[in-house]
């Protein structure tokens, strides 16, 4: 059992980055549909400054930041709040349970982005590169003179 745990611990940061990237790519598709009409959808393209158009722009901008792993924590927190608001405004009024109101995806996105806002982007991200380049280089300390 301990081998399994050590293997999971070793891969956990990489899988965090992979989850962040895949979730961001999925969200980018929703934003692109609302803003550009691509990938094609059966719905009519909403005006850019409508609530759907603004939501699409938020999904594109936030999704791109999360995809790149740039300002991941604030972007993910913003997207979690956006998804919670989307659920409340569009789905919750239709029925109590997400399975009945087709709001499961908004709930899932909300909690995944909430997790990313706490966990961070993982090792494969621009945030990680910024952290490494901003870290001060350690200055060597002089060794004390030998006794005696």
SULGI-V683594 format. One record per backbone hydrogen bond with DSSP energy under -0.5 kcal/mol. CO is the residue of the C=O (numbers start at 1). NH is the residue of the N-H. Records with the same first field share a line. If there is no record, write none. Layout:
CO->NH / NH
This chain:
1->5
2->6
3->7
4->8
5->9
6->10
7->11
8->12
9->13
11->15
12->16
13->17
14->18
15->19
16->20
17->21
18->22
19->23
20->24
21->25
22->26
23->27
24->28
25->29
26->30
27->31
28->32
29->33
30->34
31->35
32->36 / 37 / 38
33->37
47->50 / 53
50->54
51->55
52->56
53->57
54->58
55->59
56->60
57->61
58->62
59->63
60->64
61->65
62->66
63->67
64->68
65->69 / 70
68->126
69->71 / 127
71->75
72->76
73->77
74->78
75->79
76->80
77->81
78->82
79->83
80->84
81->85
82->86
83->87
84->88
85->89
86->90 / 91
87->91 / 92
91->94 / 95
97->100 / 101
98->102 / 103 / 104
103->107
104->108
105->109
106->110
107->111
108->112
109->113
110->114
111->115
112->116
113->117
114->118
115->118 / 119
116->120
123->125
125->129
126->130
127->131
128->132
129->133
130->134
131->135
